[in-house]
Every structure is written in structure tokens, then in C-alpha cells.
Amino acid sequence: MDVIKSFSRRSLIWIFFFMLLFSVLCNLAIFQLWQIVVDAVSPEILREAARNSAEFKAGLEALVPLMSFLKTYLIPITAGVFLFFGLILWLMLRRSLVRLFKRQGLVPIKARTVAEDRVKGSEARKKPAKEALVKPEEIFEAAPSQEEKMVRARMDQRYYLHLLSVLQREGRLVDFFEEDLSRYEDAQIGAAVRSIQDTCKQMINKTLSPKPVFEKAEGDTITLPMDFDAAEVKLTGNVSGDPPFTGILRHRGWRAGKLELPTLSSTQDPRIIAPAEVEIV
């Protein structure tokens, strides 16, 4: 943040300096142009034209107060306009700098403050906190490196497969899906499914404790209020108009009563659902 403040002060000073310089040059150009016009049109010509034309004389009389006003206030007005646009330029430049730092992932660190000073006597008086000296390299935190981004991406992929890994470890669920069931009789398949379903159910209840979204039985009539949660209910059939809706509960839905998955494994390959097992003999 100190870098931004320092740059803002310096840029503000330079912008105001150049704006004042441009204002002076602009005024010099205006006065030079005015001198050229005065030299080209002499006062005698204007007086002669005013005597011959009442309308021209009235226009000159109306122009005199305006010229007197510009002669007095031209320099302040010009300087004010240039300084106003200089201030707008400085604000836009400062905003662009802050956005650039944020886009590059440079987050300012707040400077630490020193402890309050105690004065002699019976009463302690608090002094304003002073900013501690911070090294330039400590002002901003560097953006995550490419390696750190890859590690985070792998962890996100691991989280996606974590529950499946748990079900494979406890109930051999993936083994069941990949098994060729055409080699077995229906009775054998039923016995295997019963065992797999029991172990996976125990793990699901232990880690997620699933609960139905609606406690009513499937096939019952249910009315959805106006403020129903669209994430909890999927509407099917003839959906039209605005809630409340009345329909038949075709599926009760599920929600997690808790979320207590085992600790994520430390494997680095996000594609590994379950490691191979090798018995050394």
C-alpha cells in the first residue's frame, strides 16, 4: 500500500505541474492571437463602423463587459479547467494501478503498529500508532506459482474422487462395477450385491447420514410454497404459472445429514481411485 501512496503523490505533483504549464502556454497563445486580431483591425475602423451602424454599435457595447470579464478572469478559469482534468487523469491512473496489482495477485500486507507509549506520571496517555518499517519485499505477497496452482488443481480432482475411493476401500464398489457378471448365476450375483450394498450403506450412513428432502411417502400429494428452494426440488410434468404448486411426490430426494469423510489420502496422482495391492513373498 505504501508503494501505491508514494506513486500517487509523485504522479499528482507531476500532473499538476504539467497542467499548470499547459495553462500558461494556452493563455500565452490566446493573448498572442488577440494581439494579432487587434493589429489587424484598428480601433479607428471599429469606431467608424459603429457610427455608421447602430446594430454594430450595440454589439460592441454588449461585447465590452464580456471582454473585461475575460481579461480579468481568463487566467484563473483556464488554470482551473486544466487542474480539474488533471485531477480526473490522476484518479483514473491510480485506479488502473490498483486494478493491475490485484490482477497480478499482489495483495497488500497491512503494516504492523508499535505498542502504545507510556508517559511518566500516574496517568497513561495514548499516542497515535506509528507505522512500523516494512521492507519493500514484504509489502506484497507474491501470486501463487505455477507449481502451487498445479498442486491445488490436483487436490480439487482428488476431492472429486474421494467418496468413490472410500466406497471402493470399504465395499469394493468399483470392483463390482467392473466385474463381468455374465459368468455368474443370478443367485451368486444377488449374494454379492447384498454384501456390497451392506458395506457401502454402512459407510454412507457413517460419513453422510443421508436424509430425505421430504418425509412424505412417494406417491403422496404435496404442495410447494411460493418460497420453495429450487435446489431441493426438481419440477416435472405440466409446469406453468407461478408457485405455489401442487403435485405428486415421485422421489423424496436426499440431503446429507452430516459430512464426515475420512482424511484425504496423500497420493499425488488425482486419477488414482484406489492403489494396487502387492503382497511381497
Summary of the structure (lengths in Angstrom):
residues: 281
radius of gyration: 40.5
end to end distance: 63.4
largest distance: 126.8
contacts: 571
relative contact order: 0.08
helix: 57%
strand: 7%
